[in-house]
Amino acid sequence: MSLIALHSPSCTYYKGEFYVAFYAGEQECVKQRVLIFKKEKSKLKFFKQMPIGSGNPVLMVYNNNLYCCYSMFTRPMNNNVFDLWRTTYTCVQDLISEKNDKYVLSTYCCPRTNPYYFNKDSLLLSCYDESISRGMIFHFGKGQLMERYMCMNDFPVIQPSVVKFNDKFFVFFRNFKKNLIYYPEECCCPFSEIIFSTAQKTFVFGETKISSIPNHNESISTLNDNNGNPLIVYNAEKNRKNLTLGMLEQKNGIMGVKPLTVLNDSIKASYPNCCFNKKNQLVVVYTSYEKGINYGSSICVATVATKYNKVLTRKYITSNDLKDIT
């Protein structure tokens, strides 16, 4: 059986070259592994793969090197999606050097969204523990020990994403509350302010609040552009429809979003990640599908106009591009 379930992409530029990582399996959690593609001339071509059982990749540039952070299952893949994702650990692997060094970052956690870069020597990597439905953030800084911070939220969230807004740092989450269909007033994206305590020399999560941004248990992605504008990619409709690029805004004390453009041309789209290319155009990668991931999905690489008002191009990685991968 071929690899038809492609999901959860990440993207970055490293030394001027574009990379995309995602996981693929015969189904989700069946012979699943992370695959990395690299753009050569105008085509995306297979570059490397991580071990069987890997998933949720995040590409990270740190100390002038390119890494892939990814989760690893601790149990045999048996198509039991919920149990498997609750017991993962996170690895970080060097993609460029000959040794391809690999490190275990942490147990019982999983990465998802692209890092927030303070500068070339300092970043925040967002992860989460699905078993307890909480976000966590790892801080990498030159000459410093890696540190981990837990979000002590009072209701279930996963897959955090960090952004700067009005000179403050915030983390937005996927709303992981069960039975959201019965609580339409709660189908919104949770968020929390992150404060750096100078006295404690640590990051502290503020109170977890609910925004007015739609979220029906869907992954989101945030980042700042070169002008500092806070961007968010989210599903504007339930059932993972209308994947939308928007800009964060605050009205009457309520955190919300100004929709800018719809990104997908498929029925469903989810699990976005973003970066900027050499032309300062936003590049958004996401899972594209019509029915369900296990029925066949692809990875879309969408390039957005600098005014954020339209999608310029969409390029796809499909199961046909994986036929020679064993």
C-alpha positions as CSV (number, residue, x, y, z in Angstrom):
1,M,0.0,0.0,0.0
2,S,1.3,3.5,-0.9
3,L,1.8,6.5,1.4
4,I,-1.4,8.4,0.9
5,A,-1.9,10.2,4.2
6,L,0.3,13.3,4.0
7,H,-0.1,15.7,7.0
8,S,1.1,18.4,9.3
9,P,3.7,20.3,7.3
10,S,6.4,22.8,8.4
11,C,8.5,25.1,6.2
12,T,11.6,27.3,6.4
13,Y,14.4,28.9,4.4
14,Y,18.0,27.9,5.2
15,K,20.8,29.6,3.4
16,G,18.4,30.8,0.8
17,E,17.0,27.3,0.1
18,F,13.4,26.3,0.8
19,Y,12.6,23.2,2.8
20,V,9.2,21.5,3.6
21,A,8.8,18.7,6.2
22,F,5.6,16.6,6.8
23,Y,4.7,13.1,7.8
24,A,3.2,10.5,5.6
25,G,1.8,7.0,6.1
26,E,-0.5,4.4,4.6
27,Q,-2.9,5.9,7.1
28,E,-2.3,8.3,10.0
29,C,-0.3,6.2,12.5
30,V,0.2,3.3,10.0
31,K,3.8,3.0,8.7
32,Q,4.1,6.7,9.3
33,R,7.4,8.7,9.0
34,V,8.6,12.3,8.5
35,L,9.7,13.2,5.0
36,I,11.7,16.3,4.1
37,F,11.6,17.9,0.6
38,K,13.9,20.6,-0.7
39,K,13.2,23.0,-3.6
40,E,15.7,22.5,-6.4
41,K,15.2,25.0,-9.2
42,S,11.4,25.1,-9.5
43,K,10.6,21.7,-8.2
44,L,10.2,20.2,-4.7
45,K,12.3,17.1,-4.4
46,F,12.8,14.4,-1.7
47,F,15.7,15.3,0.6
48,K,15.6,13.1,3.7
49,Q,13.4,11.0,5.9
50,M,13.2,10.4,9.7
51,P,12.6,7.0,11.3
52,I,9.4,5.0,11.1
53,G,7.1,6.2,13.8
54,S,8.1,9.9,13.5
55,G,5.5,12.6,13.1
56,N,4.6,16.3,13.5
57,P,7.8,17.8,12.1
58,V,9.0,21.3,12.8
59,L,12.0,22.7,10.9
60,M,14.2,24.9,13.0
61,V,17.2,27.1,12.1
62,Y,19.5,27.6,15.1
63,N,23.2,28.4,15.4
64,N,23.5,28.6,11.6
65,N,22.3,25.0,11.3
66,L,19.1,23.3,10.1
67,Y,17.3,20.9,12.4
68,C,14.1,18.9,12.3
69,C,12.2,18.6,15.5
70,Y,9.7,15.7,15.4
71,S,7.7,13.4,17.6
72,M,8.3,9.6,18.0
73,F,5.7,7.1,19.0
74,T,6.5,4.9,22.0
75,R,4.1,2.1,21.0
76,P,3.6,0.0,17.9
77,M,1.5,1.8,15.2
78,N,-1.9,0.2,15.3
79,N,-4.1,2.9,13.9
80,N,-5.2,3.9,17.4
81,V,-4.6,7.6,16.7
82,F,-5.6,9.0,20.1
83,D,-3.5,6.7,22.2
84,L,-0.4,7.0,20.1
85,W,-0.3,10.8,20.1
86,R,-0.7,10.8,23.9
87,T,2.6,9.0,24.5
88,T,5.1,10.6,22.2
89,Y,8.5,12.1,22.8
90,T,10.3,14.8,20.9
91,C,13.6,14.4,19.0
92,V,15.8,17.1,17.4
93,Q,17.9,16.0,14.4
94,D,20.7,17.8,12.6
95,L,19.9,17.7,8.9
96,I,23.0,19.2,7.4
97,S,26.2,17.8,9.0
98,E,27.5,14.4,8.0
99,K,26.9,13.0,11.5
100,N,23.2,13.9,11.5
101,D,23.3,14.0,15.3
102,K,20.0,13.3,17.0
103,Y,18.9,14.3,20.5
104,V,15.9,13.5,22.7
105,L,14.4,16.9,23.7
106,S,11.7,15.8,26.0
107,T,9.3,13.0,26.9
108,Y,5.6,13.2,26.7
109,C,5.4,16.1,24.3
110,C,5.1,16.8,20.6
111,P,6.0,19.8,18.4
112,R,3.7,21.4,15.9
113,T,4.2,25.0,14.9
114,N,7.2,26.8,13.6
115,P,9.5,28.5,16.2
116,Y,9.3,32.1,17.2
117,Y,12.7,33.7,16.5
118,F,14.0,36.5,18.7
119,N,17.1,36.6,16.6
120,K,19.5,34.1,15.0
121,D,20.8,33.0,18.5
122,S,17.5,32.8,20.4
123,L,14.1,31.2,19.8
124,L,11.0,29.7,21.3
125,L,9.9,26.2,20.2
126,S,6.2,25.5,21.0
127,C,5.2,22.0,21.9
128,Y,2.4,20.3,23.8
129,D,1.4,17.3,25.9
130,E,-1.8,15.8,24.5
131,S,-2.3,13.5,27.5
132,I,-2.8,16.4,29.8
133,S,-3.9,18.9,27.1
134,R,-1.4,21.6,28.0
135,G,1.1,23.6,26.0
136,M,4.8,24.0,26.7
137,I,7.5,26.2,25.3
138,F,11.3,25.4,25.0
139,H,13.7,28.4,25.0
140,F,17.0,28.0,23.1
141,G,19.6,30.7,23.6
142,K,23.2,30.9,22.7
143,G,25.4,30.1,25.7
144,Q,22.3,29.2,27.8
145,L,20.9,26.0,29.0
146,M,17.7,24.9,27.2
147,E,14.7,25.7,29.4
148,R,11.1,24.4,29.4
149,Y,8.0,26.3,30.4
150,M,4.5,24.7,31.0
151,C,1.2,26.5,30.5
152,M,-1.0,25.8,33.5
153,N,-4.2,26.4,31.6
154,D,-7.5,25.6,33.3
155,F,-9.1,24.0,30.2
156,P,-7.8,21.8,27.5
157,V,-5.5,23.3,24.8
158,I,-2.8,21.9,22.5
159,Q,-0.5,23.0,19.6
160,P,0.5,26.5,20.8
161,S,1.9,29.2,18.5
162,V,3.8,32.3,19.6
163,V,3.3,35.9,18.2
164,K,4.1,39.4,19.3
165,F,1.2,41.9,19.4
166,N,1.2,45.4,20.8
167,D,4.7,45.0,22.2
168,K,3.6,41.9,24.2
169,F,4.1,38.2,23.5
170,F,1.1,35.9,23.2
171,V,0.6,32.2,22.6
172,F,-2.5,31.0,20.8
173,F,-3.8,27.5,21.1
174,R,-5.9,24.9,19.4
175,N,-9.1,24.6,21.4
176,F,-9.0,20.9,22.6
177,K,-12.2,20.9,24.6
178,K,-14.4,17.8,23.8
179,N,-18.0,18.1,22.6
180,L,-17.5,21.6,21.3
181,I,-20.5,21.1,19.1
182,Y,-22.6,21.4,22.3
183,Y,-20.9,24.7,23.3
184,P,-20.9,26.9,20.2
185,E,-20.1,30.0,22.4
186,E,-16.7,28.3,23.3
187,C,-15.7,27.5,19.7
188,C,-13.0,30.1,19.7
189,C,-9.2,30.2,19.9
190,P,-7.7,30.3,23.4
191,F,-4.7,32.5,24.1
192,S,-2.4,33.6,26.9
193,E,0.1,36.4,27.4
194,I,3.7,35.3,28.0
195,I,5.7,37.5,30.4
196,F,9.4,37.4,30.9
197,S,10.2,37.7,34.6
198,T,13.5,39.5,35.0
199,A,13.7,38.6,38.7
200,Q,13.2,34.9,38.1
201,K,14.8,34.9,34.6
202,T,12.0,32.8,33.3
203,F,8.9,33.0,31.1
204,V,5.5,33.1,32.9
205,F,2.2,32.3,31.3
206,G,-0.7,34.6,32.0
207,E,-4.3,33.7,32.4
208,T,-5.7,31.6,29.5
209,K,-8.5,33.6,27.8
210,I,-10.9,33.0,24.9
211,S,-10.7,35.2,21.8
212,S,-13.3,35.8,19.2
213,I,-11.3,33.9,16.5
214,P,-13.1,30.8,15.4
215,N,-11.6,27.5,16.4
216,H,-13.5,24.2,16.3
217,N,-10.5,22.0,17.5
218,E,-8.2,23.1,14.6
219,S,-4.5,23.8,14.5
220,I,-3.5,27.4,14.0
221,S,-0.3,29.2,13.1
222,T,0.9,32.7,14.0
223,L,3.9,34.8,13.0
224,N,5.0,38.5,12.7
225,D,5.9,40.0,9.3
226,N,8.9,42.3,8.8
227,N,6.8,45.3,9.8
228,G,5.8,43.5,13.1
229,N,2.2,42.9,11.9
230,P,0.7,39.9,13.8
231,L,-0.6,37.3,11.4
232,I,-2.6,34.2,12.1
233,V,-3.8,31.3,9.9
234,Y,-7.0,29.7,11.1
235,N,-10.1,27.8,9.9
236,A,-12.9,30.3,9.6
237,E,-15.5,27.5,9.4
238,K,-15.9,24.2,11.2
239,N,-15.0,20.9,9.7
240,R,-11.6,22.4,8.7
241,K,-13.0,24.6,5.9
242,N,-11.9,28.0,4.7
243,L,-8.3,28.1,5.9
244,T,-7.9,31.9,6.2
245,L,-5.0,34.3,6.6
246,G,-5.9,37.1,9.0
247,M,-4.3,39.9,11.1
248,L,-4.8,40.0,14.9
249,E,-6.7,43.0,16.3
250,Q,-8.2,44.0,19.6
251,K,-11.5,45.7,19.9
252,N,-13.2,46.7,23.2
253,G,-10.6,44.6,25.0
254,I,-11.5,41.4,23.0
255,M,-8.8,39.7,21.0
256,G,-10.1,39.1,17.4
257,V,-9.0,38.9,13.8
258,K,-9.4,40.8,10.6
259,P,-9.8,38.2,7.8
260,L,-7.5,38.9,4.8
261,T,-7.8,36.0,2.3
262,V,-8.8,32.4,2.0
263,L,-5.8,30.2,1.3
264,N,-7.2,26.8,0.1
265,D,-8.9,25.7,-3.1
266,S,-9.8,22.3,-1.7
267,I,-12.8,21.4,0.3
268,K,-10.7,21.0,3.5
269,A,-7.4,22.4,4.7
270,S,-5.7,22.2,8.0
271,Y,-2.4,22.3,10.0
272,P,-0.8,25.4,8.6
273,N,2.7,26.7,9.1
274,C,4.3,29.8,7.6
275,C,7.5,31.6,6.7
276,F,8.6,34.4,4.4
277,N,10.5,34.0,1.1
278,K,13.3,36.2,-0.4
279,K,10.7,38.5,-2.0
280,N,9.1,39.1,1.4
281,Q,6.1,37.1,0.4
282,L,4.3,34.9,2.9
283,V,4.6,31.2,2.2
284,V,1.9,29.0,3.9
285,V,2.1,25.2,3.9
286,Y,-0.9,23.1,5.0
287,T,-2.6,19.8,4.5
288,S,-5.1,19.8,1.6
289,Y,-7.8,17.2,1.2
290,E,-11.4,16.6,0.1
291,K,-12.8,14.0,2.4
292,G,-10.3,12.8,5.1
293,I,-6.6,12.4,5.4
294,N,-6.8,8.6,5.3
295,Y,-8.7,8.8,2.0
296,G,-5.8,10.7,0.4
297,S,-4.3,14.1,1.1
298,S,-1.5,16.4,-0.2
299,I,0.7,19.1,1.1
300,C,0.1,22.5,-0.4
301,V,2.7,25.3,-0.6
302,A,0.8,28.5,-1.1
303,T,2.6,31.8,-1.8
304,V,0.6,34.9,-0.8
305,A,0.8,38.5,-2.3
306,T,2.6,41.1,-0.2
307,K,-0.6,42.9,0.4
308,Y,-2.1,39.6,1.8
309,N,-5.1,40.0,-0.5
310,K,-4.7,36.9,-2.7
311,V,-2.9,33.7,-3.3
312,L,-0.3,33.9,-6.1
313,T,0.6,30.3,-6.5
314,R,-0.2,26.8,-5.1
315,K,2.2,23.9,-5.5
316,Y,1.4,20.4,-4.2
317,I,3.3,17.4,-2.9
318,T,1.1,14.4,-3.5
319,S,1.4,10.6,-3.0
320,N,2.7,10.3,-6.5
321,D,5.8,12.2,-5.4
322,L,6.4,9.5,-2.7
323,K,6.3,6.4,-4.9
324,D,10.1,5.8,-4.9
325,I,10.4,6.3,-1.1
326,T,10.7,3.1,0.9
